[in-house]
Structure formats: C-alpha cells, structure tokens
Amino acid sequence: MTTYHPLHQRLLKLKNPQKAAQLSRFFKTRPGEYGEHDRFLGIYVADLRRLTNEFKSLSLDEIELFLASGFNEERFCALLTLRHQFEKAGPNVQQEIVDFYLDHLDRVNNWNLVDVSAPYILGEFVYQHPSDILDSLSRSPQMWRRRVAIVATLALIRKHQIGPTLCIAERLLEEPEDLIHKAAGWMLREVGKRDRDALISFLNKFCPQMPRIMLRYALEHFEKEERQAFLKRR
C-alpha cells in the first residue's frame, strides 16, 4: 500500500476527477476494452514528470509498491523513476533494474506505461547486451509484452540497428490487436527516418498483407502519391 508515502500524498493533491474521467475514456477502461482494469487520478504528464524528478531516489521496494497500485499515474511514476535510475546506473545495477523490470512486466499494462519504459530500460540494455529477449517477448500471448518487444526496438533504431525491428514487425503481421499494429507501424516509420530504402524494401515485400493501420503509420512521412500507391496495393 502506498497510502502514507509522501509521493502518494503529493499525487492526491493533484488529482482531478474531470481529467480522470477523460483519461478513463481515452485509455479505454470500459468492460471489454484493453484498459478495462485501469484507474486514473487525472494528473497531467508534465506534473508526473516533475514529481518523479523530486522522488528519483526511490528504492526498488518503494517502486514495487507503486507498480502494484491500481492507479495508472502511480505505475507511470514508478516506471519513470526506474528509467531515470537505469540511465544513471553502472552495469551491475542496470542488470538488477532490468531483472526487476522483467519480473514486473505484468504491471506494465497500458500503452503509456510501455512507451515510457521499454525503449529506455529494456531496449537500451539489449543494445548493450544483445540477447533474444525481445524476440521471445514478441511471441508472448500477452498483448502488452508484444508491445514491449516492438517498442523497445526504438532504442536500437536510434543506434541504426534496424534488423530486430524488421524481424519483429514481420512476425506481427498476423497480430490481431490494433494497439500492436500502431506500435509496429510507428517503429517502421522510425526505421524509415534512418534508412528509407530498408523501409521501402519491407513495404514492397509485405505491404499486401500488412494490417491497414500498421501500413498507415509506417507511411506517415511519405508524399501523398507514394503513400496512396502503397495503400492501393494492400
């Protein structure tokens, strides 16, 4: 329970019921939607980042408490703190943080939580210590783990390692979830910013079978005529 923790008390002072209702709709928390069990305090991301900076020395035990929270914002703060600590840590502590992150992946269970943590913790670690962990996660039956796998490759893309992104995106061509289509399309778009020829090669090969939303995201920086040509081939 985080009830008496100073960070929790500060978060409560910032809660906004009207904003919480908006976020609940935005993050699809109705029964049967992807965020069905998530709850919101209604706090702006800028305020969460500011508070996290004040509490960046939380212990792993404290971070674990906040990851256990039902409130999205508390889990967000926990993951952002973990990210900051990873960035400042030496190799041994980074390994400990990655192990902790993987042990608590069940709490990385909305797209904002994945996106604020996966590239900066797991992606950076895989760049430093190549392994098959992202490939393994991309095969998981759990949707959020598949999103972790593809979004984590952003760290590799930024270092001009595009192979893992292309391999995982190919595996996700049969993916049923729109949130994964969007993430894969986003990563393909990032590949195209660094290596347009590689993206075009991928599109030429897989365009007809790509989910439409994945294709649209991948094509966002193309000129209208070229974008339409690929869309017509689907």
C-alpha positions, 0 to 999 in steps of 0.5 A: 500500500502506498497510502502514507508515502509522501509521493502518494500524498503529493499525487492526491493533491493533484488529482482531478476527477474531470481529467480522470474521467477523460483519461478513463475514456481515452485509455479505454477502461470500459468492460471489454476494452484493453484498459478495462482494469485501469484507474486514473487520478487525472494528473497531467504528464508534465506534473508526473514528470516533475514529481518523479524528478523530486522522488528519483531516489526511490528504492526498488521496494518503494517502486514495487509498491507503486507498480502494484497500485491500481492507479495508472499515474502511480505505475507511470511514476514508478516506471519513470523513476526506474528509467531515470535510475537505469540511465544513471546506473553502472552495469551491475545495477542496470542488470538488477533494474532490468531483472526487476523490470522483467519480473514486473512486466505484468504491471506494465499494462497500458500503452503509456506505461510501455512507451515510457519504459521499454525503449529506455530500460529494456531496449537500451540494455539489449543494445548493450547486451544483445540477447533474444529477449525481445524476440521471445517477448514478441511471441508472448500471448500477452498483448502488452509484452508484444508491445514491449518487444516492438517498442523497445526496438526504438532504442536500437533504431536510434543506434541504426540497428534496424534488423530486430525491428524488421524481424519483429514487425514481420512476425506481427503481421498476423497480430490481431490487436490494433494497439500492436499494429500502431506500435509496429507501424510507428517503429517502421516509420522510425526505421524509415527516418534512418534508412528509407530504402530498408523501409521501402524494401519491407513495404514492397515485400509485405505491404499486401498483407500488412494490417491497414493501420500498421501500413498507415503509420509506417507511411506517415512521412511519405508524399501523398502519391507514394503513400496512396500507391502503397495503400492501393496495393494492400 
